[in-house]
């Protein structure tokens, strides 16, 4: 009873404090509205449409989907592909993270770059490279056929290969942080007591990293289930749910049945998302005594190093082979027919795809800063403010990370192709539907980066600003934002890369007036114009790398300014 009274008094105190800040009230109300309209409303529309048959509420769509193998087999295939890719991708990520943090591997920065490089390209570029290498007219196809006989890169095996390369970097980023946070002194102490490196790995390193492994596995599973580009290129007869939902809507013009398939795709990803949040919230698995020491593992037995190095080198060579093939293929006159080298693919790509490139750059440039600022402000509200509905903002703002792009794209088409009470404007066919989708699709990573950064900053700095009379908006703009600049720019990097390489959600909302470079690449692949697709993919990667360089310069300049102002510790 006493605890309840204390909580009630605290809530009333926070409520009264909130009313003293009109800017904060308006900001919270606006964010509530945005999250309801641009996150929850589209999902509700997909859910509602799945129950509509001939303008009447019905369970007929679900009855058909669960009774016909044509519909439920893609669901089972998607689950199988997700399980396989998550396991292989997590193994890849762990091997790279272990080699970099726990072995005397040379050129660690180089291997870290290789482990994360696939993130900056559209995932289906790896599928394009696989077709160029191992497809029917692939460079290596005759040699492989001679050795193992007839085979096909299309289907389950090919998808597991390309999705592992495409999404393994996500697992690496998680596991690199987890393994790096484990104090090496714990392992050194065990080895000093006579344990072998294998024994230390089994009894110390692996148990401490298991929650991180689980988190990485679930994240890769979500990405694999949501993948659209790779299955569109390589699935063959192995049909998956994301592609079937797309074809049901664009090919059959059946929004109701397509929405039903989208809901089926949503269920496992949402489940995995909340399980992953549960694992992340458990902080007891990392044992840190102050800062991790600079000690390194004194010895690593050959039977540990040999398989780890072999795996890392093999994946590195495969990544070089795949992306090198894309570069080489972009200069061929006609892939598989005329291998003569030429630059006409780049000339034609600029002529045909100039508008795609301009549209992609323009829309991504508009969406990226808006995504970053909104993400940082939501993180600021979640960490620094107490108000009714804070948990709703935190969960709903992160929800789009778990929702497959196919579902988001369908939801935006259903929600904004006509005026409604919730949102009185029609956005279909405009640039704004693409910009808003990019903002709310990419915002979660910026929010998590902002939350992590704010948790490391003493709140008394901002409280001093408030005590001196500054409002929430002024404090956020002049105090908080400069201090979390690195996290802010990290969110900008992610947002820009994802905006430039998006495909699964964007393909539903592009129009004749506004289109994106990734859609053009997929169109080239669909028409078997592989050389042109490769050329445009290289152009996209170069643009992203150039933008990352510019953003990094901005990070360095802002970082110097923040240090000079004395806002961060010396």
N, C-alpha and C positions, 0 to 999 in steps of 0.2 A: 504493500500500500504506500509506504514511504517512498519507494523507488518510483512508483507511478506519479506521485505528487511532484517529485523532483524533476522528472521528465516533462510534466505538464508546465511547471514553472519555467523550465529552460526553453520549451517551445514558445511560450508566451513572450519571453524575453527576446528571443530571436525574431518573433513576429513583429514586436514593437520596433526593434532595431531596423527591420526591413522597411517599415513604413516611413522611416526617416530618410530613406534613400529612393526618391522617385525614379531616378535613372535605373536603379537595380530592378525595381518593380516592372518598369516598362520592358527592360531587357529580358527578364525571366518570362514575361507574358509573350513577347515576340518569339522567343526560342521555343516555348511551349507550342505556339501556333505553328511554327515552321516544322517542328518534329511531327506534329499530328498530320499536317498537310503533306509533307514531302517524304515522310518515312512510313507512318502508320496507314494513312489513307490509301496509298497505292497498294499496300499489302491487303488491306480490307477489300479493295475492289477486286483483286485476284481471287480472294477467298469467296466473295459474294458471287462473282461470275461463274465460279466452278459449280455453283448450285443452281444456275439458271439454265433451263432447257425450254426453248420456245416461249420465252418471257415468263416462265413459271418456275417456282422453287421446286427442285427435284434432286434426288440422289442418283438419278439415272447415269450421270457421267461417271460417278465413282463405281457404280455397279458394272458398267461396261469396262472401265479401266482394269478392275480387279478380276474380271471374268474372261478377258481376251488376252492371250499370250502376246499379241502384237503390242499391247500397251504395257503390261506389267513386266515383260522381259527386259525392256530398256531400264526399268527401275532396278531390277536385280543386277543387270550389267553395270549400272552406275555404282551400285554398292560394291560390287566385286572390284571394279576399277579403282574406286576410292580407297578400299582396304589395301589393295596391292601397291598403289602409288604412295599412300601414306607410309607404309612399311619400308618400301625401297627408298623413298625420299628422306625419311628420318635416318635410315642407315647411312645414306650419303652425307647428310648434314652432320651426323655424329662423327663419322670418320674424319671429315675435314676439321671439325671443331677440336677433336681429340688430337689430331696431328699438329694443329697449330698451337694449342694450349698445353699439351702434355708430352710432346716429343721434341728432340733437337732438330726438327725439320728446317732445312735451309730455305731461304727466300719465302718466309712466311707471309709477307705482305702480298707477294705475287699470288700465292695460293688462296689467300683471302679474297683477292680481287676476282680470281677465277671462280671461286665458290659463289660469289654474289652477282657475277656478270649477267646471267640470264634474266635477272630481275629487270634490267633496263630495256629489254626488247619485248615485243608482244609474245606471249607464250607460244602462239602457233608458228612463229619463226622457226622454232626447233622442229616442229612437224614438217614445215617446208623443207628444211635441211635434210630430214629423214627421207622425204620423197626424192629429193635430188640425189641422195646417196644410195638408198636401198629400194627405191620404187622400181616400177617396171622398166623404166629407161635409166635407172640410177647408175652412177659411176661404178659402184662396187657390186651391183646386182649380178653381173655375169660371173665374177670371181666367187661370190658366195654360193651361187647356184651350182657351180662346178664342185664346190667342197661339200655342201650339205644337201644339195638337191633343191627341188622346188620349195619356195617359201613365199611369204607375203608380209610386207611391212604394215599392211592395212589390217586393222582389227585390234584385239586385246593386247597382244605382245607389243606392237608398235606404240600403242597409246601409253602403256606402262613405261616404256623407255623414254618417250618424249616428255611425259608429265613428270617423271622423276627428275629429269634434267631441268625442266621449267620451274618446278616447285620445291625441289630439294634445297635451294638457297634460303627459303623461308625457314626450314628446319635448322639450317646452319646458323642463321642469325639468332634464333632462340637458344640453341645449344651452345653456341660460342659464348653468349653471355652467362649461361648457367655454369659451364665448365670454368670460365674465367673467374667466376665469383667464389669458387671452391678454393680455400686456402691450400696451396701445395704443401704447407707444413704438415697438414694432417696425413698426407700420403708419405711424406718423408719420414715422419715419426714411425709409421707402420713398417716402412722398409728398414729403418734403423734397428727395429726389433726383429729383423730376420725374414720378413715376409717378401715373397717374390713380387715382381711388378704385376704379374697376372693375379696373384692373391689380393694385392692392393686394389686392383681394378675391380675385382668381383666384390670385395667386402667394403670398400670405401668409395671409390670414384663412381661406380655404377649406381649404388643405392642413393647417393646424394643427388645424382642427376636424373633419377627416374621420373620425378614430377615434370622436369623440363622436357624429357623425352615424350612423356604423355601429352604435354602441351604442344610440342612441335608436331607430333603425330596427328593430333586433332586439327591443327591449323592446315596441314597439308591435305588431310582428308576433306576439309571444307573446300579448299581450293580445287581439288580434283573433282568433287561432286559438282562444283559450279562451273567447271571448265566448259567452254563452248567452242573456242577456236580450234584446238587440237582435234577433238572428235569430228568437227566439221570437215577437217582435212583428211584424217586418217582412220575414221571409225570403220569404214567399209560396211560389212554385214554385222558388225558388233554395234548395234544401235544403243545409244545412251539417252537419258531422259532430257538433258538440256537441249540437244539437237531435235529430239522428237517434239518437244513443246514448241520450239521455233517453227518447225515445218508444219505443225498442226495449225499454227496461226497464219503463217505467211503462205503456205502451200494450199491448205484446206480452207483457210479463212474461217476457222472454227475457234473463236475466242473462248467459248465455254469449255470445250474439251482441252484446249491448250492451257487454260487456267488450272484445270484439274491436274494435268501433268506437272504444272509448275508447283502446285501445292505438295504433290508427292516429292518433288525435288527439295522443297523447303524443309520438310519434316526432319530428315537426317542431319541436314546442315545446322538447323537451329538446335537440335539435341546436342550435336558435337560442340557447338559454340558455348552452350551453358555448362557442359562438362569441362570444357577448356577453361572457362572462367573460374570454375571451382578449383581446378588444379593450380591456376595462377594465384588464387587467393591464399593458398597454403604456403606460408613463408618459412616454415620450420625446416624445410629440406636443405637449405643452404646454411652452412656453419661458417660464419665469418667472425673472426676475433679482431675487431678494429678493421683496418684495411688489409686485404690479402697481401701477403709478403711478396717480395720480388724473387723469392726462391723458385728454382726450377727443378724438375725431376732429375735427380743425379744420374740415374741409369734407366734405360728402357731396353729390356731383353729383345733379342733379334726376332723371337717368335711373336712379339707384339708389334715391333716396327715393320717387319716385312709385310704382313698382310695389310696393315694400315697404309703404308707407303704405296704398296701395289695398287690398292683400291683408289687412293687419291690420285696417283699418277694416271691410272686408267681413265678415271672420270675427266681429269684435266685434258688428256689427249682426245677424248670423245668430244668435249666441249670445243676444243680447237678445231677438230675435224668438222663438226656440225656448222660452226659459224664461219670457218674458212671456206666450206662448201658454198655457203650463201654468198660470200664475197666473190668467189670464183664464178658461181652460177650467174651472178649479176652482169658479168662481162661476156657471157656466151651469146652468140647470135640467136640460136634457138635450142634450148636445152633438149638433149637426147636426139637431135636431128643434125644440127649444124654447130659444132663446138668452136667455130672461129671466134676469136676474141674481138669485141667491139665495145664502144662506149655509147652506141645508139640507144641502148636500153635506158640509160640515165637521161639522155636528151628527150626521148619519148615520154619517159616518166614525168619529167618536168613539164612537158607540153600537155600531156593528158591529165596528170595528177596535180598540177599547180594549184588548182582551187582546193583540192583535198588537203594539201599541205598548209595552205593559207588558213583554211577553216580550222584545221586541227590546232595550229599555233595560236590563232586568235581566241578560240573558245577555251583552250587550255590556259592561256595567259590570263583570261578574265576569271576563270574558275579557281585557279590555284591560289592567289592571295585571299580571295573570299573564303576558300576552304580553310586556309591556315589561320586567319584571324578568328573565324567562327569557332574553329576547333580549340584554339588557345583560350578564348573567352569562356567556352563551355567548361573546359578543364579548370579555369579559374573559379567559376561558380561552384563546381563540384567539390573542389578542395578547400576553398577559402570562405564559402558562404553556407549558411544553414537556413533552409527555407522549405516550406511544404512543396513536395513534388521533386525534390532533388534527386531521389532514387529513380524516378520516372525519366528525368532528363538523362541521367547516366546510362540507364539500360537502353532506352529508345535511341539515343544518339549512337550507340555502339551496334545497334541491331543490323544496320546495313552491311556490316562486315560479314555477318553470318548468312545473309540472304543472297542466294546465287544471282548473278547478273541477269540471267534469263528471267527470273521472277521479278526483279526490279524493273526491267525493261517492259515486260507485259503490264506490270502495275502502273507505270507512268503513262502508257498508251491508254489504258482503261480510265485512269483518273483524270487525265488532262486533255482528252480529245473532245471534251464538251464542258460547258459551264456547270457548276454545281453550287450548292449552298455552302460547302466547305471552302471552295476556291472559285470565285466568280469569273475566272479568265480561262480562255482556251489556249493551251500552249502548243498543241501538236503542230508540227511543221515550222516552229520558230526556233531561234537559237537558244532561247531561254530554257526550253525543256531539256536540252542537252547540257547547258551550264548547270542547272539545278540538279540534274541527275549526277553530274560529276562531283558537285560539291558534297551532296549528302551521301554519295557512294564512297568517297575517299576520305571523309572527315574523321572516321574512327581512329585511324592511326595517329593523326595529329592530336586528337584528344588524349590518347594514351601517352604520347610523348610529353604533352603538356602536364599531365597528371604526375608523371614520373619526375619531371623537372621541378614542379612546385613542391613536391614532397621533400625536396632537398633544400628548400629555401626557408629560412627562418621567417615565420609570419610577422614577427615584430617589426620588420622593415616596412611592410605594408601598413601595419597598425600605426606606426609613427606618422605615415603620410595621412592616414585618416584622422588621427588626433590633431594634426595641424590644419584640418578643415577641408582636405581634399575629398571629393566624392569617389564613388566606386569607379566610375568611368575614367576620371583623371588618374587615380591610383593605378588602374590596370594599364593605361596608355603610357604613363611616364615612369612607373616603377616596375610593375610586374613584367610587362612585355619585354623591356630591355634585358631583364635578368634571365628570361627564358628564351632569349634569342636563338641559342643553338637548337633547342627543341622545336622552336617555331620554324626555323629553316629546314630542319630535318623533316617536319611535316610538309613543308613546301616541296621538298625534293620528291617525297613519296607521291604527293598529290599530282605534281606535274608529270612524273613518269607514268602514273596510272591513267591520267587523263589522256596522254599521248598514245598509250598502248591499249586503251580500253576497246573491247569488242562485244562481249556477251550482252551487256545491257544496252549499249549504244546502238547496236544494229537495229533495234526496234524503234528508235526515236529519230534516226537520221531521215532526211528528206531531200527532195530535189534541190532545195535552196541551201541546205547545210549538210555537209557530209564530212567524214573523217578519213584520214589516211589508212587506218587499220581496215576499214570497210573496203577501201580500194584494193588493198593487198589481198584480202580474202577473195575479192572478185576476180583478181588476176589468177589466183590459185584455182578457183572454181572453173575458170576457163582454160586451165592448163597452160597459162602463160607464165611459166615458172621463172624465166629469166627476168621478166618485168617485175614480178612479185619480189624476187630477190633484190633487184635494184632499189625498189621503193622501200624495202625493209632496211637496207643499208642506209638510205637517206634518213629514215626515221631514227635509227640508232645514232647516227651522227648528230642529228638535231638534239636528241635527248642528252647525249654526252656534252654537247656545247652548252646546253641550258644548265646542266649540272655544274659545269665549270663556272658559269656566271654566278649561280647561286652560291657556290663555294667561296668565290671572291667576296660576295656580299656577307657571308657568314664571318669570314676573317676580318673584314672591315668593321662589322658591327661588334664582333668579339673584342677588337682592340678598343673601340669606343666605350664599351661597357667596362672593360678593365680600367681604362683611363679615368672613368667617372667614379671609380671606387665602389660600384654597386655590387661587385663580387669580390670575394676574398682574395687577398694577396698571398 
